[in-house]
Amino acid sequence: MIKFGIIGCGRIAQRFMQGFAAIDDVALVASYSRRAVTVDDFVAKYGGKACYTLEGLLASDIDAVYIATLPDSHAAYSIAALKAGKHVLCEKPATVNLAELDEVLKAVKETGLLFMEGMKPPFYPLYTKLKAYIANDPIGPVGYVRAGSAVADCPPDHPNYTLDLVGGSLMGIGIYEAFLAIDWLGDLQDIQTMGRFGDTGIDMFAIFQTLHTGGYAQLYAGFDMHGKGDALIVGTLGHITIHKNWWNPAKATIDYLDGRSVEINEPFTAGGLNYEIVHFCHLIKSGATESPIIPHQMSRQMIGMIDRARAQVGLVYPSEK
Ligand SMILES: NC(=O)c1ccc[n+]([C@@H]2O[C@H](COP(=O)([O-])OP(=O)(O)OC[C@H]3O[C@@H](n4cnc5c(N)ncnc54)[C@H](OP(=O)(O)O)[C@@H]3O)[C@@H](O)[C@H]2O)c1
């Protein structure tokens, strides 16, 4: 049984609990959120103890914390939890920037505990099955990835629009695109970014094209257009379409140069976060300090890519000034 505490009881924490309910051998012991009313409502719905201070949560009988606050507080909570002897599963993006992530990784090294960024797509059954399928029936070396997501239905009071809370399309959405490009194409070599800002000072829409060790990617992220979409992954012998919404993948088509077309359907259950939770618990039991699927170096590359994209559009967060 892995005993969890939750920090930040908002929207994604509720979806986490949907996944949690589908897993054996996990227990929600305690939760903490900035406002008492938020944690009280959460605990009334999902059980466990309400904590009104961070210290109270970290003193609880828990093995691990799931950090589901906004990115402005991810690093501080991750470091505090590690130093209190707790393993950490932290929502994406892991931190505001690479310098902050390296501080977290320093705490991982000092404590020997597990830290994993909750970058969910590779844990979905579709993604796992797709990787296994093309290992047996390859599309050749992959040299191009095209993907993006723009969500026009985000309510105006959403923290995505708040500069102080590290909102913006690159941080909120672009980090997924960074994952896909790095996962299929390897390390970032170069990047070109364009973007436009909204009234609140965040990037409302950004396009970034990147050069990696394996090839090129063309990516976008935004909040003012309805652009939810597919991902295209192109190799010398064929291409893969991960159908919309690729970041919650359930269906892919592989089209081969020889004319064959293979469809993979693999629906996800319980909201989809259950798969990363199972993986995280397995890592705790095996004594690992990082995930082989989202290793620390990959988290460093993802946030490093967003750092470079932000620098090119001129997006600096108040905490970085
Ligand atoms: N994996 C995914 O599929 C996915 C999807 C959406 C979002 N996310 C990520 O999840 C994170 C949270 O997003 P969300 O949509 O859940 O936001 P949200 O609904 O605003 O939830 C965050 C919650 O954390 C609490 N909080 C905020 N700052 C805090 C602080 N400094 N200390 C303690 N509690 C704090 C807030 O509650 P009170 O202030 O009322 O206490 C709020 O309810 C973000 O990093 C986002 O990128 C992941």
The ligand as an ORCA input file, in Angstrom:
! r2SCAN-3c Opt
* xyz 0 1
  N      -1.964     16.099    -16.453
  C      -3.015     16.737    -16.970
  O      -3.809     16.185    -17.722
  C      -3.256     18.165    -16.579
  C      -4.436     18.801    -16.968
  C      -4.665     20.084    -16.518
  C      -3.731     20.722    -15.718
  N      -2.570     20.082    -15.393
  C      -1.550     20.723    -14.547
  O      -1.998     20.612    -13.200
  C      -1.629     21.764    -12.454
  C      -2.866     22.344    -11.805
  O      -3.796     22.688    -12.798
  P      -5.365     22.758    -12.479
  O      -6.037     22.899    -13.781
  O      -5.762     21.629    -11.593
  O      -5.431     24.143    -11.684
  P      -6.511     24.541    -10.575
  O      -7.837     23.964    -10.916
  O      -6.391     26.007    -10.395
  O      -5.998     23.767     -9.282
  C      -4.907     24.138     -8.529
  C      -5.357     24.120     -7.073
  O      -4.237     24.311     -6.248
  C      -4.555     25.212     -5.188
  N      -3.398     26.081     -5.097
  C      -2.975     26.981     -5.999
  N      -1.819     27.528     -5.601
  C      -1.508     26.945     -4.418
  C      -0.437     27.086     -3.530
  N       0.578     27.927     -3.755
  N      -0.432     26.317     -2.432
  C      -1.434     25.446     -2.183
  N      -2.494     25.288     -2.972
  C      -2.524     26.028     -4.105
  C      -5.804     25.974     -5.592
  O      -6.771     25.877     -4.580
  P      -6.992     26.962     -3.417
  O      -6.175     28.204     -3.759
  O      -8.452     27.195     -3.435
  O      -6.509     26.245     -2.207
  C      -6.353     25.232     -6.807
  O      -7.597     24.627     -6.544
  C      -0.924     22.705    -13.441
  O       0.468     22.549    -13.329
  C      -1.398     22.204    -14.808
  O      -0.444     22.438    -15.830
  C      -2.333     18.815    -15.785
*
